[in-house]
Amino acid sequence: MSFVDDEGIWVEVKLNKTDFSQYRGRPALFLDRDGTIIEHVPYLHRPEQVVLLPGAAETIGLANKLAIPVILVTNQSGVGRGYYNWDDFSNVQNNIYKKLRQTDAWIDAILACPFHSEASGIFKQLDHPYRKPNPGMLFRANELLSLDLKNSWIVGDSAIDISAGQSAGCRGGAHVLTGNTSEETEIEKIKFSDPERYKVISISSIKDLASCIPLFE
Ligand SMILES: [Mg+2]
């Protein structure tokens, strides 16, 4: 089943155990996928490549229990570059959900952007508003679920994730060190750009998140 909309973006609100009206006005937990909740594999597109990072399922499960909407926002230029297609993406996602279910954890909404400056055909876009560091996916999720964006947080292994949270007007970004890049300089730059309004923290992995951000209080 495909959730690709007219603009070419994967936009999926999953009907889990939750009544979505309870998310109205609530701050969200935005999550990057690769290197944040699963091990980073370049252009991951096979279900068997999915390895949940330690603490990811537990942290997501805790957010579920606290009625914090959990929203995955993932750049998928591999689709735009023709390395894999949306069916592959969907199969990978299904394996992630299956693994999360073992801890009784779930993701509420998934947005994925296939556009990239080096993609091919219609996917070739220099600076698509949905591709992180742009905030389009976060804005779209906010439209769908009427969140409290100002108090939402984003978690990611890359500076573009943290930057997207800032551009969306979120409260903060948590940089995890489980990805494949070391972007301390870029992260520091964002950290000191507007510290009153946008808080940036660095944590070793998502397993430390709940004790470090106010969303879980
Ligand atoms: Mg990542």
Residues whose N, C-alpha, C, O or C-beta is under 5 A from the ligand:
A	BS01	MG	D32 R33 D34 G35 T36 D157 S158
